[in-house]
């Protein structure tokens, strides 16, 4: 099933790689460089899932997550961060999942599929 995924990361290479991989699997993808831009994207079109980096300029992932929850509490948010802290951060901040960096592409697809309606 096609999903609309918002990828939020300050690294343009990560945004591009994830967008290409997800589009190749048939998903629609929007991207944002930081949290403030992500909130604009959500206002433009509500995604089915947000992949959210934590360490970003302008508006970091934790604050972005809090603002997303206040606006649209039903949008699943998956944290993307260094592997050794990804699970802890996701649990601490009640994210819907986590994707450790560096990415395992098969894990990414399995994770995306788990949120399909």
N, C-alpha and C positions, 0 to 999 in steps of 0.2 A: 504494500500500500504506500502511496506517495505521501510524504510528510513535508511540511514546510519547516526547515531547520534554520535557526539563527545562530551563526558562528560568531562569537565575540572574542577577539584576541588582538593584542597590539602588534603581533608579528605578522607582517603581510604574507610571508611564506606559509605559515600555518593556516591562515585564512584561505589562501589559494589551494593548498593541498587538500584541506578538508572539503572545500566547496567542490573541487573537481571529483573527489572520491564519492561524495554524497550525490552529486548530480549524475555521475556514471551509474549509480544504483537507482536512479529514477526519482530522487528527491528534489524538491525546490529548495534553494539555499539563498539566504540573505546574509550579509556580513556586516560587522561593525568593528571599528578599530579600538573602541573603548566603551565603557559603560554608558556614558552620556549619549553616544551615538546609538547604542543598543536600545535605549529607551525611546529614541525617535523612531527607530525601525519597528519596535513593538506597537507604537502609536499608529504607524502607517499600515501595518498588517500584523495581526497576532500570529505568532509562530506556534507550531505544534510542540516544539522542543527548542530549548536554548542550550547551546554548548558554550560555557562561560569560563574564560581564563580568569585567574584571581589577581595576578600581579600586573596591573595596567595603569598607565597614567590617566589623568583627568578624573575618572571615576572607577575605582577598583572593583573587582568582582564581588566582594562581600557587600559593599554598599549597593552595587547594581542589583544583586540578588534581593536585598531588602526592599528596594524600590519596586522591583518586578513583582514581588509577593504582595506589596501594598496595592498595586494596580491590577494585577491579574493573578490571583493566588493559584489558579489551576494550571498555569503553564509549567510543565516540568523543566527543571533546571539541573543540568549536569555540570559539575565542576571539572575543569581541565587544569591540571597542575602537576608539578613534579611527583613522580610515582610514590615516593616515601611519605608524602603528606596528603596525597589526594583523598584517600579513604577517611583519614582523621578530619580533614577540613569539611568534607561532605557530611559526615556524621555530626560534627560540632554545629554546623550552620543549617542542618536539616535540608540539604540538597537532595534531589531525587536520585542522584547517582554521581559517579565520578569516572573520569577517563584519565589514567595516568599518562604523563609525558615521559619519555617519547611514546608515541602512539603505536599501538598494535592495531592495524587496519581491520583485522577480523573481529577484535574486541569492539571496535567502533561500530561495525555493522550489526553485531549482536546487540549492543546497547541500543542503537537506534531502533532495531526491530522490537525490542522489549517495550518501547513506548508507542508503538503503532496501535491505533484504535481498533 
